[in-house]
């Protein structure tokens, strides 16, 4: 068990717990996360939500009663409604001071970059150790950015590999390629011209060392740049 005595969230008194909102569409997962987090002092799950709408409503309700969360632990996939990334964007608009930590099964660069762009303060995989999860929550509540080493190398390009030279826009286009989209569809979806799409594709092929779209998707998946 990790001793976190004395660790506090942003603006919290030393003897007050860090209040957590859990957002995940699987009750069993939420129960597991709650058990891990509440196994130490100074961490308290004050509410749970299974959808983006429930998460936003829970934050509003808790803040109204002056008991708002200090950090939100958010999954990416939340069933058929808005995603955790969209929920993070919504929280950023309505409660920009509230840190969000993404805890997800998915470790593709496209997911990490999308979460960080949406305003998440950290990203952790669900296979992280209990200590890593608890430490990440404490850091997020204190306003400290958290990203595991492997995810950082993939998303931020610190690994030195060829694939790390890909830009966020090129990752977006790889995602579209994986969905079978044509150049015209990609251009319309990303609000860019078809000529720009072709330029990005040429750069992607060169950086990945491939000759066509199919090879690009295969290599991107093997390198965890996009979901497999």
Legacy VTK file of the C-alpha trace (Angstrom):
# vtk DataFile Version 3.0
C-alpha trace
ASCII
DATASET POLYDATA
POINTS 228 float
0.000 0.000 0.000
1.339 3.437 -0.930
1.619 5.989 1.867
0.328 9.294 0.542
-0.012 11.047 3.879
0.530 14.744 3.388
-0.103 14.702 -0.381
-2.867 17.059 -1.360
-4.665 18.157 -4.481
-4.559 21.696 -5.817
-6.030 24.039 -3.230
-6.723 21.244 -0.737
-5.885 21.285 2.938
-3.349 18.704 4.049
-5.899 16.727 6.065
-8.603 16.778 3.385
-8.925 13.981 0.819
-8.463 14.410 -2.905
-11.973 14.039 -4.312
-12.299 11.953 -7.462
-15.012 11.529 -10.095
-14.774 8.165 -11.902
-16.105 8.040 -15.463
-16.280 4.622 -17.136
-19.159 2.800 -18.792
-18.313 -0.544 -17.163
-19.484 -0.897 -13.542
-16.925 -3.615 -12.809
-14.089 -1.389 -13.995
-15.348 1.501 -11.896
-15.537 -0.796 -8.864
-11.949 -1.915 -9.447
-10.671 1.631 -9.853
-12.521 2.729 -6.734
-11.014 -0.113 -4.719
-7.490 0.743 -5.886
-7.839 4.463 -5.267
-9.570 4.246 -1.908
-7.046 1.741 -0.578
-4.883 4.676 0.491
-5.453 7.729 2.637
-6.269 11.084 1.053
-8.046 9.625 -1.986
-11.830 9.536 -2.047
-14.195 8.690 -4.894
-17.102 11.101 -4.450
-19.105 10.168 -7.561
-19.250 7.849 -10.543
-20.590 8.279 -14.075
-20.989 6.007 -17.070
-21.563 8.612 -19.805
-20.282 12.043 -20.776
-23.626 13.617 -19.873
-23.614 11.980 -16.449
-20.053 13.193 -15.861
-20.881 16.803 -16.677
-24.032 16.654 -14.551
-22.136 15.116 -11.627
-19.523 17.885 -11.668
-22.218 20.579 -11.761
-24.142 18.908 -8.935
-21.106 18.477 -6.709
-19.840 21.998 -7.280
-23.290 23.378 -6.475
-23.021 21.689 -3.089
-19.450 23.011 -2.679
-18.073 19.479 -2.798
-16.763 19.359 -6.340
-14.123 16.841 -7.430
-10.433 17.696 -7.493
-9.753 15.399 -10.446
-11.726 13.390 -12.997
-10.539 9.907 -13.978
-11.943 9.392 -17.466
-12.149 6.459 -19.887
-12.095 7.147 -23.637
-14.860 4.817 -24.776
-18.187 5.556 -23.082
-20.640 3.410 -25.005
-22.672 4.822 -27.890
-22.727 8.454 -26.751
-19.984 11.102 -26.712
-16.499 9.796 -26.021
-14.329 10.538 -23.037
-12.338 12.897 -25.225
-15.499 14.839 -26.032
-16.406 14.822 -22.332
-12.944 16.194 -21.530
-13.473 18.994 -24.036
-16.844 19.757 -22.449
-15.355 19.903 -18.974
-12.602 22.151 -20.294
-15.211 24.625 -21.486
-17.418 24.554 -18.377
-14.811 23.874 -15.679
-11.346 24.689 -17.085
-9.766 24.479 -13.639
-10.747 20.800 -13.210
-7.960 18.364 -14.228
-8.830 15.242 -16.203
-6.721 12.081 -16.170
-7.456 9.661 -18.997
-7.237 5.984 -18.029
-7.783 3.843 -21.107
-7.222 0.465 -22.693
-6.008 2.183 -25.854
-2.420 3.358 -26.185
-2.319 4.458 -29.818
-0.597 7.754 -30.549
-3.816 9.018 -32.147
-5.741 8.493 -28.899
-3.055 10.065 -26.711
-2.692 13.108 -28.937
-6.462 13.575 -29.157
-6.810 13.375 -25.365
-4.024 15.882 -24.735
-5.423 18.203 -27.392
-8.799 18.011 -25.637
-7.172 19.270 -22.457
-6.426 16.095 -20.488
-3.654 16.591 -17.944
-2.451 13.012 -18.210
-2.911 9.652 -19.887
-2.479 6.242 -18.306
-3.153 2.742 -19.593
-5.426 0.412 -17.651
-2.604 -2.097 -17.266
-0.714 0.410 -15.109
0.105 -0.691 -11.574
-2.055 0.475 -8.644
0.803 2.670 -7.456
1.111 4.299 -10.887
-2.615 5.004 -10.969
-2.687 6.505 -7.495
0.430 8.592 -8.139
-1.020 9.879 -11.437
-4.247 10.937 -9.704
-2.326 12.794 -6.996
-0.190 14.553 -9.617
-3.210 15.474 -11.733
-5.023 16.906 -8.720
-1.931 19.018 -8.028
-1.893 20.271 -11.614
1.088 18.174 -12.694
1.090 16.600 -16.145
1.476 12.801 -16.262
2.254 10.449 -19.130
3.949 7.063 -18.867
7.350 6.755 -20.502
6.258 4.486 -23.325
3.284 6.660 -24.219
5.453 9.771 -24.049
7.944 8.302 -26.496
5.169 7.395 -28.925
3.143 10.574 -28.679
5.860 13.168 -28.254
8.567 11.716 -30.432
11.230 11.115 -27.799
11.944 7.593 -28.900
14.049 8.589 -31.868
12.372 6.191 -34.287
11.279 7.123 -37.780
7.612 6.866 -36.912
7.956 9.553 -34.244
8.444 12.216 -36.893
4.771 11.977 -37.819
2.787 15.110 -37.020
-0.617 15.113 -35.307
-2.247 15.924 -38.646
-0.509 12.944 -40.281
-1.787 10.730 -37.465
-5.286 12.072 -38.153
-4.948 11.116 -41.800
-3.680 7.643 -40.899
-6.792 7.208 -38.763
-8.908 8.139 -41.763
-7.001 5.737 -44.012
-7.671 2.925 -41.547
-11.388 3.643 -41.890
-11.141 3.224 -45.662
-11.780 6.881 -46.444
-10.959 8.305 -49.870
-8.860 11.442 -50.342
-12.046 13.400 -50.982
-13.659 12.119 -47.783
-10.527 12.810 -45.758
-10.333 16.353 -47.118
-13.981 17.023 -46.274
-13.700 15.507 -42.804
-10.554 17.421 -41.852
-11.522 20.649 -43.672
-8.453 20.659 -45.897
-7.978 20.424 -49.648
-7.424 17.169 -51.536
-4.051 18.531 -52.649
-3.089 18.917 -48.988
-4.220 15.358 -48.293
-1.997 14.102 -51.112
0.957 16.064 -49.738
0.432 14.593 -46.275
0.162 11.098 -47.740
3.464 11.502 -49.556
5.097 12.583 -46.292
3.518 9.682 -44.404
4.677 7.123 -46.972
8.200 8.501 -46.824
8.389 8.577 -43.046
7.001 5.069 -42.668
8.991 3.669 -45.591
5.921 2.335 -47.403
4.616 2.509 -50.947
0.834 2.672 -50.552
-2.128 3.276 -48.258
-2.546 -0.351 -47.202
1.085 -0.652 -46.156
0.856 2.655 -44.312
-2.087 1.451 -42.215
-0.399 -1.892 -41.508
2.841 -0.270 -40.353
1.003 2.396 -38.348
-0.944 -0.274 -36.471
2.160 -2.343 -35.808
3.867 0.725 -34.305
0.796 1.645 -32.230
0.381 4.940 -34.018
-3.295 4.151 -34.555
-5.589 1.526 -33.095
-5.145 -2.039 -34.315
LINES 1 229
228 0 1 2 3 4 5 6 7 8 9 10 11 12 13 14 15 16 17 18 19 20 21 22 23 24 25 26 27 28 29 30 31 32 33 34 35 36 37 38 39 40 41 42 43 44 45 46 47 48 49 50 51 52 53 54 55 56 57 58 59 60 61 62 63 64 65 66 67 68 69 70 71 72 73 74 75 76 77 78 79 80 81 82 83 84 85 86 87 88 89 90 91 92 93 94 95 96 97 98 99 100 101 102 103 104 105 106 107 108 109 110 111 112 113 114 115 116 117 118 119 120 121 122 123 124 125 126 127 128 129 130 131 132 133 134 135 136 137 138 139 140 141 142 143 144 145 146 147 148 149 150 151 152 153 154 155 156 157 158 159 160 161 162 163 164 165 166 167 168 169 170 171 172 173 174 175 176 177 178 179 180 181 182 183 184 185 186 187 188 189 190 191 192 193 194 195 196 197 198 199 200 201 202 203 204 205 206 207 208 209 210 211 212 213 214 215 216 217 218 219 220 221 222 223 224 225 226 227
